């Protein structure tokens, strides 16, 4: 059933991709370049009343190809921008001594978006990209028309903040010392196996991410030289320093969000806990968000990549609702 479901998803992606042409984006943000791509669903600038712009933020050690399977299934005319975060994919690595963390990611995304001239858009994040998107939306609300959170709710109060900080800091210091070490070398098959294995340990109900889905990520995750692969990412980005977003700080950021919000949970990751565990976070969103929608869908943490047809209708309905409201307000 799961294999068949994935084959259906690939067939949908194959057909939809023909109507979406990506164009490379490269923007200087002071210390280096952020790179990504942009395109319009349907392949051209559709003159649709409800057209929206969407900016997508990928997760930890992923890249902007993370949204390749989902974007073609969004409403026609949707303009999309996806960026590789600093130290990920084709984007430059931060200088030595600079720390990768959620606030740094959000600041660099804002810098890039402002220079590209994107003003009002729906912000959609996956996993760590949700954390970055929440910070961005809270701090730069003038940019964000609505927020879509894919499989990250983050009830962080259950974590030991001291242990997390100590672990991340020691890992960062070790990575700094080893920054000049020659990169690890793999065959393409070994690289795929490592990526599948790294993502499997997060999943509790079957296959977390299929090999074919991993192959969608691969071109931006590795560099090919003389028949072998090396990782493109900066190993110093491994510590995530998410402890700064725990507890009261995280709740205050969410409470600052006033736009519409959609949260999609996958049963194999953020949906693996009882709903009550996340209710405090949902109630915090409800305090000021224009409205909140939540959905739980069967699948793994990378459901947007491996089985996008399960969540694309949910996201499309939300986008169309946001666009209609925007249009109705414009007519007043």
C-alpha positions in Angstrom: 0.0 0.0 0.0 2.7 2.5 1.0 4.8 1.6 -2.1 1.8 2.0 -4.3 1.0 5.3 -2.7 4.5 6.5 -3.3 4.3 5.5 -7.0 1.1 7.5 -7.3 2.9 10.4 -5.8 5.8 10.2 -8.2 3.4 10.0 -11.2 1.6 13.1 -9.9 4.9 14.9 -9.5 6.1 13.8 -12.9 3.0 15.3 -14.6 2.9 18.4 -12.4 6.6 19.2 -12.8 6.2 19.7 -16.5 4.1 22.8 -15.7 6.7 24.2 -13.3 10.0 25.7 -14.5 12.4 26.7 -11.8 14.8 29.6 -12.2 18.0 29.9 -10.0 18.2 32.7 -7.5 21.4 34.0 -5.9 21.5 37.0 -3.5 24.4 38.5 -1.6 23.6 39.0 2.0 26.8 40.8 3.2 29.0 37.9 4.3 28.2 35.6 1.3 25.4 34.4 -1.0 22.1 32.6 -0.3 21.0 30.6 -3.3 17.7 29.0 -4.2 15.1 29.0 -6.9 11.8 30.5 -7.9 8.9 29.5 -10.2 5.2 29.8 -10.8 2.9 26.8 -10.5 1.5 26.2 -14.0 4.6 27.5 -15.7 3.6 31.1 -16.4 2.2 34.2 -14.7 -1.4 33.1 -14.5 -3.8 36.1 -14.3 -5.8 34.6 -11.4 -7.7 36.7 -8.9 -6.5 34.6 -6.0 -2.8 34.3 -6.9 -0.5 34.2 -3.9 3.3 34.3 -3.3 4.8 31.6 -1.1 8.3 31.4 0.5 9.4 28.0 1.6 12.0 27.3 4.4 13.5 23.7 4.5 14.5 21.7 7.6 17.8 20.8 9.2 20.4 19.5 6.8 17.9 19.5 4.0 17.8 21.9 1.1 15.3 23.8 -1.1 14.7 20.7 -3.2 12.7 19.5 -0.1 9.7 21.2 -1.7 10.1 20.0 -5.3 7.4 17.3 -4.9 4.8 19.6 -3.1 5.0 22.9 -5.0 3.8 21.6 -8.4 0.6 20.4 -6.6 -0.3 23.9 -5.2 -2.9 26.1 -6.9 -2.0 27.3 -10.4 -0.6 30.8 -10.5 1.1 30.5 -7.1 4.5 32.2 -7.2 7.1 30.3 -5.1 10.6 31.1 -3.7 12.7 28.5 -1.9 16.0 29.3 -0.4 18.9 27.1 0.9 19.6 28.3 4.4 23.2 29.4 5.3 25.5 26.4 5.3 23.0 24.2 3.5 22.6 23.2 -0.2 24.2 25.7 -2.6 24.3 28.6 -0.1 27.6 29.8 1.3 28.9 28.7 4.7 29.1 31.2 7.5 32.6 32.5 8.3 34.5 30.7 11.0 33.4 31.8 14.5 29.9 32.6 13.3 27.2 30.4 14.9 24.4 28.7 13.1 21.1 29.1 15.0 17.5 29.8 14.4 17.7 33.6 14.8 20.7 33.8 12.4 18.7 31.8 9.8 15.7 34.1 10.2 17.8 37.2 9.9 19.5 36.0 6.7 16.2 34.9 5.1 14.8 38.4 5.8 17.9 40.0 4.3 17.6 37.9 1.2 13.9 38.4 0.7 14.2 42.1 1.1 16.9 42.3 -1.5 14.8 40.2 -3.9 11.9 42.5 -3.4 9.4 40.0 -2.0 6.9 42.0 0.1 3.8 40.0 1.2 3.7 36.3 1.0 2.7 33.1 2.7 5.6 31.6 4.7 5.8 27.8 4.7 8.4 25.9 6.8 9.2 22.2 7.4 10.7 20.9 10.6 13.5 23.3 11.7 12.2 25.5 8.9 9.0 26.0 11.0 11.1 27.3 13.9 12.8 29.7 11.6 9.4 30.7 10.0 7.8 31.3 13.5 10.7 33.6 14.4 10.5 35.4 11.1 6.7 35.9 11.3 6.9 37.2 14.9 9.7 39.6 14.2 8.8 40.7 10.6 5.0 40.5 10.5 4.8 43.1 7.7 6.1 40.4 5.2 3.9 37.5 6.2 0.3 37.0 4.9 -0.1 33.6 6.5 2.0 30.8 8.0 2.1 27.1 7.1 3.9 24.8 9.6 4.7 21.3 8.2 5.3 18.7 11.0 6.8 20.8 13.7 4.8 22.0 16.7 7.7 22.1 19.2 6.4 21.6 22.8 9.9 22.3 24.0 9.2 22.4 27.7 10.0 18.6 27.9 13.6 19.2 27.0 16.5 19.7 29.4 17.8 23.1 28.3 21.1 22.9 30.1 22.0 19.5 28.6 20.9 20.7 25.1 23.0 23.9 25.4 26.1 22.1 26.6 25.8 19.4 23.9 25.3 21.9 21.1 28.1 24.2 22.3 30.6 21.3 22.6 29.7 20.0 19.2 30.0 23.4 17.7 33.5 23.9 19.2 34.6 20.5 17.9 33.3 21.3 14.4 35.1 24.6 14.5 38.4 22.9 15.3 37.8 20.4 12.5 36.6 22.9 9.9 39.7 22.5 7.7 39.6 18.7 7.8 39.2 17.1 4.3 35.6 16.3 3.5 34.3 12.7 3.7 34.0 11.0 0.3 31.2 8.6 -0.8 29.8 6.9 -3.8 26.3 8.1 -4.7 24.8 4.9 -3.4 26.6 5.4 -0.1 25.4 9.0 0.2 21.8 7.9 -0.5 22.1 5.1 2.2 23.4 7.6 4.7 20.6 10.0 4.1 17.9 7.3 4.3 19.5 6.0 7.5 19.8 9.4 9.1 16.1 10.1 8.5 14.8 6.7 9.4 15.7 7.0 13.1 13.1 9.7 13.5 10.2 7.6 12.3 7.9 5.3 14.3 5.4 3.8 11.9 7.2 2.3 8.9 9.4 3.9 6.2 10.3 7.4 7.1 11.5 8.5 3.6 11.8 6.5 0.4 15.0 6.3 -1.6 13.3 7.9 -4.6 12.4 10.9 -2.5 16.0 11.1 -1.2 17.1 11.3 -4.8 15.2 14.6 -5.2 17.3 16.1 -2.4 20.6 14.7 -3.5 21.6 17.2 -6.3 21.8 20.1 -3.8 23.1 18.0 -0.9 26.3 16.7 -2.5 29.0 17.9 -4.8 30.1 15.4 -7.5 33.8 15.2 -8.3 35.7 12.4 -10.2 32.8 9.9 -9.7 32.4 10.4 -6.0 30.3 12.7 -3.7 31.2 15.0 -0.9 28.6 16.8 1.4 27.9 20.4 0.5 26.6 21.3 4.0 28.7 23.0 6.6 29.4 20.4 9.4 29.3 23.3 11.9 25.6 23.6 11.2 25.0 20.3 13.0 24.3 21.8 16.4 20.9 23.6 16.1 20.9 25.7 19.3 17.2 25.3 19.5 17.3 25.6 23.3 16.9 29.4 22.9 13.4 28.8 21.6 12.2 26.7 24.6 9.4 27.5 27.0 8.4 31.1 27.6 10.4 32.5 24.7 8.8 30.1 22.2 5.3 30.9 23.5 5.9 34.6 23.4 7.0 34.3 19.7 3.9 32.4 18.8 1.7 34.8 20.7 3.1 37.6 18.6 1.7 36.0 15.4 -1.5 37.6 14.1 -1.8 36.1 10.6 -3.7 32.9 9.7 -1.9 29.7 10.6 -2.0 26.2 9.3 -0.3 23.4 11.2 0.0 19.9 9.6 1.3 17.1 11.8 2.5 13.7 10.4 1.6 10.6 12.5 5.2 9.4 12.4 6.8 12.5 14.0 5.1 15.5 15.6 1.8 13.6 15.6 3.2 10.7 17.5 2.3 12.3 20.9 -1.3 12.7 22.1 -2.9 15.9 20.9 -3.2 17.2 24.5 0.6 17.5 24.5 0.4 20.2 21.9 -2.8 21.9 23.0 -0.9 24.6 24.9 0.9 25.6 21.8 -2.3 25.6 19.7 -4.0 27.7 22.3 -1.1 30.2 22.2 -1.5 30.5 18.4 -5.3 31.1 18.9 -4.7 34.1 21.2 -3.8 36.4 18.4 -3.8 34.5 15.1 -6.5 35.5 12.6 -7.4 31.9 12.6 -5.7 28.5 13.2 -6.3 25.3 11.3 -4.7 22.0 12.4 -4.6 18.7 10.5 -3.0 15.3 11.3 -2.0 13.1 8.3 -0.7 9.6 8.2 3.0 9.5 7.1 6.5 10.3 8.1 8.4 13.5 8.9 9.1 14.2 5.2 5.6 13.6 4.1 5.7 16.7 1.9 8.5 15.1 -0.1 7.5 11.4 -0.2 3.7 11.7 -0.2 2.9 15.3 -1.1 -0.5 14.3 -2.5 -1.7 13.7 1.1 -1.1 17.2 2.2 -1.3 19.3 -1.0 -5.1 19.5 -0.9 -5.1 20.7 2.7 -2.5 23.4 1.9 -4.2 24.4 -1.3 -7.6 24.9 0.5 -5.8 27.1 3.1 -4.0 29.1 0.5 -7.3 29.7 -1.4 -9.0 30.8 1.8 -6.2 33.2 2.5 -6.2 34.6 -1.0 -10.0 35.0 -1.0 -9.9 37.0 2.2 -7.1 39.1 0.8 -9.2 39.8 -2.3 -12.4 40.6 -0.4 -10.5 43.1 1.8 -9.0 44.6 -1.4 -12.5 45.2 -2.8 -13.7 47.1 0.3 
